[in-house]
Amino acid sequence: PLPFSNPVASFLLLASLPWQPHSVLRPSCADAEAASIASAGARERRRGSAARQQLFVRCQSERRQQQQLPRFCCGRKDVDLSENRLGKKGAKALSAVLHENTTLVTLKLSGNELNDQAAKYLADALLTNNKLESLDLSHNAFGESAGEVLGTAIAENAGMKELNLSWNCFRGQGAVAVAKGLGANIFLRVLDLSYNGFGNKGAAALGEALKINNVLEELNVGNNRISLEGALCLALGLKENKTLRCLSVSSFLERAGSGCFGIKKQMHFSVVICR
């Protein structure tokens, strides 16, 4: 309370006091850091929300796609699903279709981001489906594990006549497994294994398979990193094979050199593509 009851005296007393400006409140360093963290968190939450929305839309699209597959394939003989990014989930849905489908003869699945996990679903279907005659699995992401499971399916499948496995990554034991599957198969007429990196180990396994296979008519093993050693192994297999009439060994001349001519010497068929 002011010491004077007279308002004028009180005003004069206040006016005589030294004037001091009000201090501006500024945030401390800790407060600024906390505000920055909160702002960054808000931005991350917004980005996370957008990402979740995109994932939800993609999952919904994949779910609709999987639900439509049985309806789309039902009653058809030829189905082309190339370049549809089916992936593992699409392969699972297709596996269920192939287990029950009795009309599908030709199926094209090129460029669908199918990996080793997807191969397990497809291999399982090929073990039981004997109606499918032509299958295109080119331009996918199959690796060594896929080769092992698909090799078993190739060996036991009792209906497929044409198989395209080009532009994948069947190497090492995967390549050997595919070759062994060919050796045991008694129905396959056309096989494309180009652009896989089979190497000499895979070529040697193919040579052994050709010794016992008596049905294959066309084989493409071009651009598989096969050198002279592998080419000679193939030649030994061709020497005993009596059914192959068309062999494509594109790029052998650069890597295999004289091995390519060794293959020519052993041929019992009308056409050789060696360029």
Secondary structure, 3 states (H helix, E strand, C coil): CCCCCCHHHHHHHHHHCCCCCCCCCCCCHHHHHHHHHHHHHHHHHHHHHHHHHHHHHHHHHHHHHHHHHHHHHCCCCEEECCCCCCHHHHHHHHHHHHHHCCCCCEEECCCCCCCHHHHHHHHHHHHHCCCCCEEECCCCCCCHHHHHHHHHHHHHCCCCCEEECCCCCCCHHHHHHHHHHHHHCCCCCEEECCCCCCHHHHHHHHHHHHHHCCCCCEEECCCCCCCHHHHHHHHHHHHHCCCCCEEECCCHHHHCCHHHHHHHHCCCCCEEECC
